[in-house]
Amino acid sequence: MDVNAAVAAAAAIAGVLTGVIAMLAFRWSERDLKRPTRTSLHTDPVLPPGVDTVLSVLRSSAVVLDEGDAVVKASSAAYALGLVRGGKLSVEPMLQMARDTRRDGEIRQVELDLPRRGTGRGEALAVSARVAPLGSRLVLLLVEDLTEARRIEAVRRDFVANVSHELKTPVGALSLLSEAVMDASDDPEAVQRFAGRMQIEATRLTNLVQELIDLSRVQNDDPLEDAEPVRVDELIAEAMDRCRHAAGTKQITMASNVWAPEGPDQGGGGRRAGVTSDLSIWGNRGQLAAALGNLVENAVNYSPARTRVGIAARRVNAPGGDNIEIAVTDQGIGISDKDKERIFERFYRVDPARSRATGGTGLGLAIVKHVAASHSGEVTVWSSEGQGSTFTLRLPEAGAARDRAQQPPGLDEEAGQSAAPSHRRATPDSLADSTAYETLSAPEVLP
């Protein structure tokens, strides 16, 4: 009996120990099952191998969702677009797409317009969202920002529409005038009058085509391939010669601080010997002359008769090298604030009727903007309605620009903002502060 009792007691003790061990193992396994949920915020153990590396090099905004719609991984671009907030995907249509894809495994894609964060002007972000399954439990969302692409496409459509319209107008006028000439074959005076109009429209068409060619060339070519030191006084003299006939017709006086080498200082005419004779720009002579010529031509065209147009240049100290400022001041109709934001757009006109009357194509300021940008410069405008405008072309001086063009690419990054052009706003008051502009008083209506 004693042996049987001992065996029974031993069996009972072994059973109790087995139960305790089983219970401890069960508790331990439950804790291990819960552990992935608590560490789900750490992406490395959850994402399939290599996915994290691939997502880090994608240009698209990437978001990985688990089966509970929690964000497992999100790129910095996704946060910047406002797609992820508080660990959740904040765009409901994308979230619904992710749920549908998780349910049936199908890849889905949609384009959406999202409100832009931090703006109260109703601007929208155009995005393309693509959702695909990632393994058995995860869903991958890729979002591409299409805002800039849509803007460029809109600009292209507007450009094509504007070119078509601008070309159609003189071509249609030539067609009508040619019919009028045929009908008036017995009237020499009428034929002569219509022929004169045909010549005007043909000239307008030629100018438009030439400016389109110039604009295309400025946008596509690298002006520094054929760069050379270009003297500022020669550019100003060439621009004034280009507009001298139009200015004389309207009795507009053009004044500048250009040194005239062929004669002595001409007092009272806005000239001072040697003021700009030592200034030069490193760039493409033809493009620089076209840009400055467009500014002077606009100043003459938009100025009333018997007024004054001033062209002045000076050197301005700037980090990384001196800049040259060339300012063109007129006493024209001025530009409103809403128009100042768009005047450098192609085919945009402040006064379409006046522009067409003077033969303007609406491309002149667009060409100026592209020339300035391609020469590492900028063009700015100050204007007040009824008082006139000042356009300032700001470009690096020849020595500084040449050094930048020949500098190794790595040094530009080390220089930081040193090569950036100055953004000081050009106004008639600021121009008067410099001795280079002392000979250019504000334009006055001549008696």
Beta strands, then each sheet from edge to edge (+ up, - down):
strand 1: 61-65
strand 2: 71-74
strand 3: 84-85
strand 4: 88-89
strand 5: 108-115
strand 6: 124-134
strand 7: 138-145
strand 8: 228-231
strand 9: 253-256
strand 10: 280-283
strand 11: 308-316
strand 12: 323-330
strand 13: 378-384
strand 14: 388-396
sheet 1: 2+ 1- 7+ 6- 5+
sheet 2: 3+ 4-
sheet 3: 8+ 10-
sheet 4: 9+ 11+ 12- 14+ 13-
end
